[in-house]
Amino acid sequence: MYRYVSMKGIVLLFLSLVIFSCNKDETTIPSDNTFKFETPSYIPKPIYEFTNNPLTQNGFELGKLLFYDPILSSDSSISCASCHFQSHAFADQNLAFSKGVNNLIGKRNSPALFNLSWNSSFMWDGGINHIETMPLAPITNHLEMNENMMHVIEKLNRNKTYREKFKTTFKIDSINDQKLFYALAQFIGNLQSFSSKYDKVRQVKTLYSSEENNGYMLFKKHCQQCHTEPLFSNFEFANNGIDSIYADKGRYLITLDPNDEGKFKIPSLRNIALTFPYMHDGRFSTLEKVIEHYSENILQVPNLDTRLRKKIQLNAKEKQELQAFLNTLTDFEFIQNKIYNKP
């Protein structure tokens, strides 16, 4: 799920303006039902700050219930969690393409879901520009949940448990799509992953091994421009030279600009060891193959990102060191955090 955009019914919602949080990543649940996620001091403030959607424990728990509930699909067989597993940093279970209703197969690899409040666009092609409207795409896509919002809202309003939970959370007697998207945003917007070894080194709680440190130096030399610390993406769109003929034209499908052919959103490298296979179509099964591509197999196509025009030369030892550093981006606390578990 959440892999490509269906533009049907998508509307531009408001952007938010208030500071979210900025210290250590732990969760505080005050008695007044507000809900606060604190992040390390070196993490920039998020784009989505819950200004118009105040974060509460009830809202977060309702969003989690919806995330794991197949009621959002047309035949009640597919939930958001069907394609986004916590054990894989909320990516699919190492499948190139996920399975939707009626066993239909999607067209793009399901991306990992974490730190989404720092994103200004979503999907591989950036076809959605707000976290609150993001779930609309998989819900309505015929290869994924194959539903329509009117029927989803009807089903939820017929469900006594959901009626009670929405009333408790949002003080409404009848469920509507805005509050549905608010609840989902409270959960997916707080899938925060800032407890990797990289973070512990930043916080002076541990040290890299010699191999990891060498890999970090290589990363800063060759990868930093696109996979910018500390979120490990600049969230731009780039053609990385994996195709000369485009079965999927990527960003072009949204902008219709020929210069965007073959461009896809640059993903975060956090938890990269957990989210294989890689690229928009899942063509690379291992990190070794990804590193080999950037070291030896980039195609010099017209739309190739200018930062990749110069060959990245890595010997066998350097490739191993780079991978050792990338492994430090795995957040085991995140994938084991019980607050994200299925209710």
C-alpha positions in Angstrom: 0.0 0.0 0.0 0.9 3.7 -0.1 3.0 3.0 -3.2 1.5 5.1 -6.0 -1.2 7.7 -6.3 -4.8 7.6 -7.5 -5.6 11.3 -8.2 -9.4 10.7 -7.9 -10.9 12.8 -5.2 -7.6 14.2 -3.9 -7.8 17.7 -2.5 -5.3 20.1 -1.2 -5.7 20.5 2.6 -4.1 23.0 4.9 -0.5 23.1 6.0 0.4 23.5 9.7 2.5 26.0 11.4 3.4 25.1 15.1 6.4 23.4 16.5 6.0 19.6 17.1 8.7 18.5 19.6 12.5 18.3 19.9 14.3 16.3 22.5 14.7 12.6 23.2 12.4 10.0 21.5 10.1 8.8 24.2 6.4 9.1 24.5 4.6 11.1 27.2 0.9 10.6 27.9 -0.4 13.3 30.3 -3.6 12.9 32.2 -5.4 15.4 29.9 -5.2 12.9 27.0 -2.8 14.9 25.0 0.0 12.9 23.4 3.5 14.1 22.8 6.4 12.5 20.9 9.7 14.0 21.7 12.5 13.8 19.1 16.3 14.3 19.4 17.5 17.9 19.4 19.3 17.5 16.0 16.1 16.5 14.2 14.6 19.5 12.3 11.0 20.5 13.1 8.5 18.5 11.1 6.3 19.8 8.2 3.1 18.4 9.6 2.7 19.6 13.2 -0.9 18.6 14.1 -1.9 22.3 14.3 -5.4 21.6 13.1 -5.5 18.0 14.3 -4.4 18.1 18.0 -2.6 14.9 18.9 -4.3 12.9 21.7 -3.9 9.4 23.0 -7.4 8.6 21.9 -6.7 9.9 18.4 -3.4 7.9 18.1 -5.1 4.7 19.3 -8.0 5.2 16.9 -5.6 5.8 14.0 -3.8 2.6 14.9 -7.0 0.6 15.0 -7.9 1.9 11.6 -4.4 1.2 10.2 -4.7 -2.5 11.2 -8.4 -3.0 10.3 -9.3 -4.4 6.8 -12.6 -2.7 7.0 -11.1 0.1 4.9 -10.9 -2.3 1.9 -13.8 -3.3 -0.4 -13.9 -6.9 0.7 -12.5 -6.5 4.2 -9.4 -8.5 3.3 -6.7 -5.8 3.1 -5.6 -3.3 5.8 -2.8 -0.7 5.7 -0.8 -3.2 7.8 -1.2 -5.9 5.2 1.5 -4.2 3.2 3.3 -2.3 6.0 4.8 -4.6 8.7 6.4 -3.1 11.8 9.1 -5.7 11.7 10.2 -4.3 8.4 10.0 -0.6 9.4 6.4 -0.6 8.1 7.5 -1.7 4.6 6.1 -5.0 3.1 7.7 -8.3 4.0 10.4 -8.1 1.4 8.1 -8.3 -1.6 8.8 -6.3 -4.8 5.0 -5.7 -5.2 2.3 -6.1 -2.7 -1.0 -7.9 -3.0 -4.3 -6.1 -2.8 -7.9 -7.2 -3.0 -8.8 -10.1 -5.3 -5.1 -11.0 -5.2 -4.3 -8.2 -7.6 -0.6 -7.1 -7.6 0.5 -3.5 -7.3 2.8 -1.7 -9.7 5.3 -0.2 -7.3 7.2 -1.3 -4.2 5.4 -0.4 -1.0 7.6 2.1 0.8 8.5 2.1 4.5 6.4 4.3 6.7 8.3 6.3 9.3 9.1 9.9 10.0 6.3 10.9 7.6 5.6 14.2 9.3 8.9 15.4 7.8 7.7 14.7 4.3 6.2 17.4 2.0 5.1 14.8 -0.6 4.2 11.2 -0.6 4.2 8.2 -3.0 7.1 7.4 -5.3 5.9 10.1 -7.7 5.0 12.7 -5.1 1.4 12.8 -6.4 0.1 13.5 -2.9 1.3 16.6 -1.0 -0.3 16.2 2.4 -0.2 13.4 5.0 -3.9 13.6 5.7 -4.9 12.8 2.1 -2.2 10.1 1.7 -4.5 7.2 2.7 -7.0 8.2 0.1 -4.7 6.8 -2.6 -4.5 3.2 -1.4 -8.1 3.1 -0.2 -9.4 4.0 -3.6 -6.9 2.3 -5.9 -8.4 -0.7 -7.6 -5.2 -2.7 -7.2 -5.0 -2.0 -3.5 -8.1 -1.6 -1.3 -10.5 -0.9 -4.1 -12.9 1.1 -2.0 -14.7 4.5 -2.3 -14.9 6.9 0.6 -18.6 7.1 0.8 -18.8 3.3 1.4 -16.0 3.4 3.9 -17.8 6.1 5.9 -21.0 4.1 5.7 -19.3 1.0 7.1 -17.7 2.9 9.9 -20.9 4.6 10.9 -22.7 1.2 11.0 -20.0 0.0 13.5 -20.9 0.7 17.1 -17.3 0.5 18.3 -16.1 3.0 15.7 -19.0 5.4 16.3 -18.2 5.4 20.0 -14.4 5.9 19.5 -14.9 8.7 17.0 -17.3 10.4 19.3 -14.9 10.1 22.3 -12.0 11.3 20.2 -13.5 14.1 18.0 -16.8 14.9 19.8 -18.9 14.0 16.7 -22.0 11.9 16.4 -21.4 10.9 12.8 -18.1 9.8 11.3 -16.9 11.7 8.3 -13.9 11.4 6.0 -12.0 14.4 7.5 -12.0 12.8 11.0 -11.0 9.5 9.5 -8.0 11.0 7.9 -7.2 13.0 11.0 -7.1 9.7 13.0 -4.9 8.0 10.5 -2.6 11.0 10.4 -2.2 10.8 14.2 -0.9 7.3 14.0 1.1 7.3 10.8 2.4 10.8 11.5 4.0 9.5 14.7 5.7 6.4 13.4 9.0 8.0 14.6 12.3 6.2 14.1 15.2 8.0 15.8 16.8 5.3 18.0 19.3 3.6 15.7 23.0 3.2 16.4 23.6 6.3 14.3 21.4 8.3 16.7 23.1 6.8 19.7 26.5 7.9 18.2 25.0 11.4 17.6 23.9 11.5 21.3 27.4 10.3 22.4 26.0 7.1 23.9 28.2 4.8 21.8 30.9 4.8 19.1 31.2 3.5 15.6 33.5 0.6 14.9 36.4 1.4 12.7 34.6 -0.2 9.7 31.4 1.7 10.4 33.3 5.0 10.8 35.1 4.4 7.5 31.7 3.7 5.9 30.4 6.9 7.4 33.2 8.9 5.8 32.4 7.3 2.4 28.7 8.0 2.9 29.4 11.7 3.5 31.6 11.8 0.4 29.4 10.0 -2.0 25.8 9.8 -0.7 25.1 12.8 1.6 23.8 15.2 -1.1 20.7 13.1 -1.8 20.4 11.2 1.4 20.9 14.2 3.7 21.4 13.7 7.4 19.7 13.4 9.8 16.6 12.2 8.0 18.7 10.6 5.3 16.8 12.0 2.4 16.5 15.5 0.8 13.0 14.4 -0.3 13.6 15.5 -3.9 13.0 13.5 -7.0 15.8 12.0 -9.0 16.6 9.8 -12.0 19.3 7.4 -10.7 20.2 5.8 -14.0 18.6 2.4 -13.5 16.7 2.5 -16.9 17.1 4.0 -20.3 13.5 3.0 -21.4 10.9 3.7 -18.8 8.2 1.2 -18.1 7.2 3.6 -15.3 7.8 7.2 -16.0 7.6 8.2 -12.3 7.3 11.9 -11.5 6.4 12.6 -15.1 3.0 11.1 -14.6 2.3 13.9 -12.1 4.0 16.9 -13.7 3.9 15.9 -17.5 7.3 17.5 -17.7 9.6 15.5 -20.0 12.5 16.4 -17.7 10.8 14.3 -14.9 10.8 11.0 -16.8 12.3 8.3 -14.7 12.5 10.4 -11.6 11.3 9.0 -8.3 11.3 10.3 -4.8 14.6 9.8 -2.9 13.8 7.5 0.0 15.2 7.8 3.5 18.1 5.4 4.2 17.0 4.9 7.8 16.2 1.2 8.4 17.4 0.5 4.9 18.7 -3.0 5.9 15.1 -4.0 6.7 13.2 -2.7 3.7 14.5 -4.7 0.8 13.9 -5.2 -2.1 15.0 -1.7 -3.3 14.0 0.9 -5.9 10.5 1.8 -7.0 10.1 -1.6 -8.6 11.9 -3.7 -6.0 14.5 -4.8 -8.6 17.5 -5.1 -6.2 17.2 -7.7 -3.6 20.2 -6.8 -1.5 22.2 -3.7 -0.4 25.2 -5.2 -2.2 23.4 -4.9 -5.5 22.3 -1.3 -4.7 25.9 -0.3 -3.9 27.1 -2.1 -7.1 24.6 -0.2 -9.2 25.9 3.2 -7.9 29.5 2.1 -8.1 29.5 0.4 -11.5 26.1 0.3 -13.4 24.6 3.8 -13.5 23.2 4.5 -17.0 24.2 7.8 -18.5 20.6 8.8 -19.6 19.6 12.3 -20.5 17.5 12.8 -17.3 20.2 11.4 -15.0 20.6 13.4 -11.8 23.7 15.7 -12.3 25.1 14.5 -8.9 25.5 11.0 -10.4 27.3 12.0 -13.6 30.6 11.4 -12.0 31.2 7.7 -11.3 31.3 6.7 -7.7 34.4 4.5 -7.5 34.4 2.0 -4.6 36.6 -1.0 -4.1 35.4 -4.2 -2.4 36.6 -3.1 1.0 34.9 0.3 0.7 31.7 -1.3 -0.4 31.8 -3.4 2.7 32.5 -0.4 4.9 29.7 1.6 3.4 27.3 -1.2 4.0 28.5 -1.5 7.6 27.6 2.2 8.1 24.2 1.8 6.5 23.5 -1.0 8.9 23.9 1.4 11.8 20.7 3.1 10.5 18.6 0.2 11.6 16.3 1.1 14.5 15.6 -2.0 16.5 13.7 -0.1 19.2 11.3 1.3 16.6 10.4 -2.1 15.1 9.9 -3.5 18.6 8.1 -0.6 20.1 4.8 -1.9 21.6 3.0 1.4 21.1 2.9 0.6 17.3 1.8 -3.0 17.7 -1.4 -4.3 16.3 -4.2 -3.6 18.8 
